[in-house]
């Protein structure tokens, strides 16, 4: 059966000397994997027609029993050229594609995840700051998966007024006060003060659609770092996936460009 769909390239790796395996996210079929035979030959019709984070129109032969499908045709719909020249945008796009690759399900429709990733990659291509884009995307992706953290005040607290110190229980995905019934502090909970709670709520819910790829107006470097670390722990707990790609992406994005160039010059020398 020949299938025609829109797809975003999530991952590329060699299959043979001239062929490539590409993992895609599609709105109708979720994550699919295709072999592009002869993709690296000098006269291949696929040359320049696909790359990481590009949105393409894809024709492929579907294998009824799953596995790797065979790509027949591919043509680009969104090149996103800025991601080919801006290394920060490319790092962020690579991490987001890898994150979606790990949470998406083969051959299961994913229109919401597809639209979210497509919109976010467009924002990176237009020059949006990578770190705010990543944090907004992670919150939105968790929401689409039904795993969004709940920052509502603890309903089980026995104190009705005044200060109610609380911790966020990672497995439960919610706040729990020290004075709540059945409170059991352990290593899977995180202490959060009022400033931290305000920052997390602001990052999770943009004030307007225009701000969905930008930091909250009240964001500081300290609160942004706190939000980033909290999301890392939450993602690891609820998605059960290694955080290596995320840690590497933020390490690059938070590095000073001058430091990177100095290291390159030292290695070259």
VEXNULO-983246 format. One record per residue (C-alpha): x, y, z. Coordinates in Angstrom, 2 decimals. Layout:
# VEXNULO-983246
+---------+---------+---------+
|      c1 |      c2 |      c3 |
+---------+---------+---------+
|       X |       Y |       Z |
...
+---------+---------+---------+
END
This chain:
# VEXNULO-983246
+---------+---------+---------+
|      c1 |      c2 |      c3 |
+---------+---------+---------+
|    0.00 |    0.00 |    0.00 |
|    1.31 |    3.46 |   -0.91 |
|    0.73 |    6.15 |    1.74 |
|    0.99 |    9.92 |    1.22 |
|    1.43 |   12.09 |    4.29 |
|    3.16 |   15.13 |    5.75 |
|    6.16 |   14.29 |    7.88 |
|    8.89 |   15.93 |   10.00 |
|   12.31 |   14.25 |   10.00 |
|   13.22 |   13.32 |   13.59 |
|   16.35 |   11.23 |   13.09 |
|   18.68 |   10.21 |   10.26 |
|   21.29 |    7.48 |   10.26 |
|   23.13 |    5.32 |    7.69 |
|   21.66 |    2.07 |    6.41 |
|   24.33 |    1.26 |    3.86 |
|   26.98 |    3.15 |    1.91 |
|   24.35 |    4.85 |   -0.25 |
|   21.10 |    4.45 |    1.69 |
|   19.71 |    6.11 |    4.80 |
|   17.13 |    5.30 |    7.46 |
|   14.91 |    8.24 |    8.43 |
|   12.55 |    8.39 |   11.39 |
|    9.56 |   10.69 |   10.84 |
|    6.69 |   12.11 |   12.82 |
|    3.41 |   12.26 |   10.91 |
|    0.01 |   13.55 |   12.04 |
|   -1.89 |   10.51 |   10.72 |
|    0.51 |    7.63 |   11.42 |
|    2.58 |    8.86 |   14.35 |
|    6.21 |    7.80 |   14.26 |
|    7.30 |    5.87 |   11.18 |
|   10.68 |    4.66 |    9.99 |
|   11.59 |    4.51 |    6.31 |
|   14.54 |    3.36 |    4.29 |
|   15.57 |    5.78 |    1.53 |
|   17.43 |    3.62 |   -0.93 |
|   20.22 |    5.27 |   -2.90 |
|   19.76 |    8.52 |   -0.99 |
|   23.47 |    9.39 |   -1.18 |
|   24.08 |    8.62 |   -4.81 |
|   25.20 |   11.55 |   -6.94 |
|   22.07 |   11.56 |   -9.11 |
|   19.57 |   10.53 |   -6.43 |
|   16.19 |   12.27 |   -6.57 |
|   16.29 |   12.46 |   -2.76 |
|   19.37 |   14.72 |   -2.55 |
|   18.44 |   17.92 |   -0.71 |
|   14.84 |   16.82 |   -0.30 |
|   14.99 |   15.98 |    3.41 |
|   17.01 |   16.79 |    6.51 |
|   16.60 |   16.92 |   10.27 |
|   13.62 |   19.07 |   11.36 |
|   12.41 |   19.66 |    7.79 |
|    8.71 |   19.24 |    7.04 |
|    8.20 |   17.17 |    3.91 |
|    5.55 |   15.54 |    1.79 |
|    6.32 |   11.83 |    1.96 |
|    5.20 |    8.87 |   -0.13 |
|    6.09 |    5.47 |    1.24 |
|    5.26 |    1.81 |    0.79 |
|    3.62 |    0.68 |    4.00 |
|    4.48 |   -2.71 |    5.39 |
|    1.33 |   -4.15 |    6.91 |
|    3.17 |   -5.89 |    9.74 |
|    5.05 |   -2.79 |   10.86 |
|    8.80 |   -2.44 |   10.88 |
|   10.74 |   -0.31 |    8.40 |
|    8.83 |    1.06 |    5.43 |
|   10.24 |    2.01 |    2.00 |
|   10.26 |    5.67 |    0.95 |
|    9.17 |    6.26 |   -2.64 |
|    9.13 |   10.05 |   -2.96 |
|    9.96 |   13.01 |   -0.73 |
|    9.66 |   16.73 |   -1.35 |
|   10.30 |   19.56 |    1.14 |
|    7.48 |   21.76 |    2.38 |
|    9.50 |   23.73 |    4.97 |
|   13.29 |   23.91 |    4.58 |
|   13.86 |   25.95 |    7.76 |
|   17.17 |   27.35 |    6.45 |
|   17.96 |   29.27 |    9.66 |
|   18.53 |   25.96 |   11.43 |
|   21.32 |   25.16 |    8.90 |
|   23.32 |   28.28 |    9.83 |
|   22.53 |   28.97 |   13.51 |
|   24.10 |   26.29 |   15.68 |
|   22.05 |   27.23 |   18.76 |
|   18.80 |   26.80 |   16.89 |
|   20.09 |   23.54 |   15.42 |
|   20.99 |   22.19 |   18.89 |
|   17.51 |   23.02 |   20.22 |
|   15.80 |   21.54 |   17.16 |
|   17.86 |   18.35 |   17.44 |
|   16.90 |   17.88 |   21.09 |
|   13.20 |   18.52 |   20.47 |
|   13.16 |   16.04 |   17.59 |
|   14.87 |   13.43 |   19.77 |
|   12.40 |   14.06 |   22.61 |
|    9.40 |   13.59 |   20.30 |
|   11.02 |   10.52 |   18.79 |
|   11.17 |    8.91 |   22.22 |
|    7.64 |    9.74 |   23.36 |
|    5.74 |    9.12 |   20.11 |
|    4.19 |    5.75 |   19.25 |
|    4.68 |    3.93 |   15.92 |
|    1.66 |    4.00 |   13.58 |
|   -0.55 |    5.84 |   16.08 |
|   -2.00 |    9.19 |   14.96 |
|   -0.34 |   12.16 |   16.67 |
|   -1.87 |   15.35 |   15.23 |
|   -1.37 |   17.40 |   18.41 |
|    2.30 |   16.45 |   18.84 |
|    2.92 |   17.05 |   15.13 |
|    1.35 |   20.52 |   15.20 |
|    3.25 |   21.42 |   18.38 |
|    6.61 |   20.32 |   16.99 |
|    5.98 |   21.98 |   13.63 |
|    5.05 |   25.29 |   15.25 |
|    8.04 |   25.16 |   17.60 |
|   10.51 |   24.42 |   14.82 |
|    9.06 |   27.39 |   12.90 |
|    9.74 |   29.57 |   15.94 |
|   13.36 |   28.40 |   16.11 |
|   13.72 |   29.01 |   12.38 |
|   12.48 |   32.57 |   12.86 |
|   15.23 |   33.22 |   15.42 |
|   13.43 |   32.70 |   18.75 |
|   15.71 |   32.19 |   21.77 |
|   16.30 |   28.41 |   22.10 |
|   16.08 |   27.95 |   25.89 |
|   12.64 |   29.57 |   26.35 |
|   11.41 |   27.66 |   23.30 |
|   12.55 |   24.36 |   24.80 |
|   10.96 |   24.99 |   28.19 |
|    7.66 |   26.08 |   26.67 |
|    7.70 |   23.04 |   24.38 |
|    8.34 |   20.61 |   27.24 |
|    5.40 |   21.98 |   29.23 |
|    3.14 |   21.86 |   26.16 |
|    4.23 |   18.33 |   25.27 |
|    3.51 |   17.09 |   28.79 |
|    0.07 |   18.71 |   28.54 |
|   -0.62 |   16.93 |   25.24 |
|    0.41 |   13.61 |   26.79 |
|   -1.85 |   14.11 |   29.79 |
|    1.16 |   14.32 |   32.12 |
|    1.22 |   18.05 |   32.92 |
|    2.41 |   18.82 |   36.47 |
|   -0.31 |   20.13 |   38.77 |
|    0.74 |   23.26 |   40.66 |
|   -2.63 |   23.81 |   42.32 |
|   -2.47 |   24.32 |   46.13 |
|   -2.52 |   21.12 |   48.15 |
|   -6.12 |   20.15 |   48.93 |
|   -5.18 |   17.76 |   51.74 |
|   -3.46 |   20.25 |   54.03 |
|   -4.82 |   20.43 |   57.56 |
|   -3.82 |   24.10 |   57.87 |
|   -6.51 |   26.41 |   56.52 |
|   -4.55 |   29.69 |   56.57 |
|   -1.06 |   31.12 |   56.88 |
|    2.15 |   29.70 |   55.48 |
|    1.86 |   26.18 |   54.09 |
|    5.35 |   24.89 |   53.19 |
|    5.08 |   22.19 |   50.55 |
|    6.97 |   19.80 |   48.35 |
|    6.20 |   18.60 |   44.85 |
|    5.78 |   14.83 |   44.70 |
|    7.25 |   13.79 |   41.36 |
|    5.47 |   10.41 |   40.96 |
|    2.10 |   11.94 |   41.89 |
|    2.71 |   15.04 |   39.78 |
|    1.24 |   17.38 |   42.41 |
|    1.98 |   19.51 |   45.44 |
|    1.75 |   18.07 |   48.93 |
|    2.04 |   20.18 |   52.09 |
|    4.09 |   19.12 |   55.06 |
|    0.92 |   19.27 |   57.15 |
|   -1.25 |   17.24 |   54.81 |
|   -2.66 |   13.91 |   55.88 |
|   -0.41 |   11.03 |   54.96 |
|    2.54 |   13.20 |   53.97 |
|    5.56 |   10.94 |   53.41 |
|    8.69 |   12.85 |   52.41 |
|   11.14 |   10.84 |   50.34 |
|   13.79 |   11.24 |   47.66 |
|   11.21 |   11.61 |   44.88 |
|    9.89 |   14.96 |   46.13 |
|   11.19 |   18.48 |   45.52 |
|   10.91 |   21.46 |   47.86 |
|    9.41 |   24.50 |   46.13 |
|    8.94 |   27.96 |   47.66 |
|    6.37 |   30.56 |   46.62 |
|    8.77 |   32.23 |   44.19 |
|    9.47 |   28.91 |   42.51 |
|    5.78 |   28.07 |   42.28 |
|    5.01 |   31.42 |   40.69 |
|    7.79 |   30.88 |   38.14 |
|    6.62 |   27.36 |   37.24 |
|    3.02 |   28.51 |   36.79 |
|    4.13 |   31.42 |   34.60 |
|    6.24 |   29.17 |   32.36 |
|    3.49 |   26.55 |   32.10 |
|    0.74 |   28.99 |   31.10 |
|    1.77 |   31.73 |   28.63 |
|   -0.15 |   34.98 |   29.12 |
|   -0.99 |   35.16 |   25.40 |
|   -0.35 |   33.09 |   22.29 |
|    2.25 |   35.64 |   21.21 |
|    4.32 |   34.83 |   24.31 |
|    4.24 |   31.05 |   23.97 |
|    7.84 |   30.94 |   22.69 |
|    9.20 |   33.62 |   25.03 |
|   10.06 |   33.70 |   28.75 |
|    7.55 |   35.22 |   31.19 |
|    8.02 |   38.93 |   31.83 |
|    9.00 |   38.15 |   35.44 |
|   11.58 |   35.49 |   34.51 |
|   15.12 |   35.83 |   35.83 |
|   18.21 |   33.74 |   35.20 |
|   17.79 |   32.13 |   38.63 |
|   14.14 |   31.18 |   38.19 |
|   14.74 |   29.96 |   34.62 |
|   17.48 |   27.63 |   35.88 |
|   15.14 |   26.36 |   38.61 |
|   12.39 |   25.67 |   36.05 |
|   14.86 |   23.88 |   33.77 |
|   16.08 |   21.61 |   36.57 |
|   12.55 |   20.87 |   37.78 |
|   11.42 |   19.91 |   34.28 |
|   14.43 |   17.64 |   33.89 |
|   13.49 |   15.70 |   37.04 |
|    9.81 |   15.60 |   36.06 |
|   10.52 |   14.35 |   32.54 |
|   12.86 |   11.66 |   33.81 |
|   10.29 |   10.48 |   36.34 |
|    7.24 |   10.41 |   34.06 |
|    8.71 |    9.58 |   30.66 |
|   11.22 |    7.06 |   32.00 |
|   13.87 |    8.13 |   29.51 |
|   17.53 |    9.09 |   29.78 |
|   18.23 |   12.82 |   29.97 |
|   21.56 |   12.66 |   28.13 |
|   20.32 |   14.54 |   25.05 |
|   18.67 |   17.21 |   27.18 |
|   21.73 |   17.70 |   29.36 |
|   23.98 |   17.97 |   26.31 |
|   21.65 |   20.47 |   24.62 |
|   21.52 |   22.79 |   27.62 |
|   25.28 |   22.47 |   28.20 |
|   25.86 |   23.75 |   24.65 |
|   23.20 |   26.45 |   24.81 |
|   24.42 |   27.84 |   28.13 |
|   28.06 |   27.89 |   27.05 |
|   29.56 |   31.21 |   25.99 |
|   30.26 |   31.27 |   22.22 |
|   33.73 |   32.69 |   22.88 |
|   34.58 |   29.74 |   25.11 |
|   33.53 |   27.28 |   22.41 |
|   35.68 |   29.03 |   19.78 |
|   38.67 |   29.11 |   22.13 |
|   38.35 |   25.36 |   22.69 |
|   38.17 |   24.75 |   18.95 |
|   41.30 |   26.82 |   18.37 |
|   43.14 |   25.02 |   21.16 |
|   42.28 |   21.61 |   19.73 |
|   43.29 |   22.75 |   16.24 |
|   46.63 |   23.92 |   17.53 |
+---------+---------+---------+
END
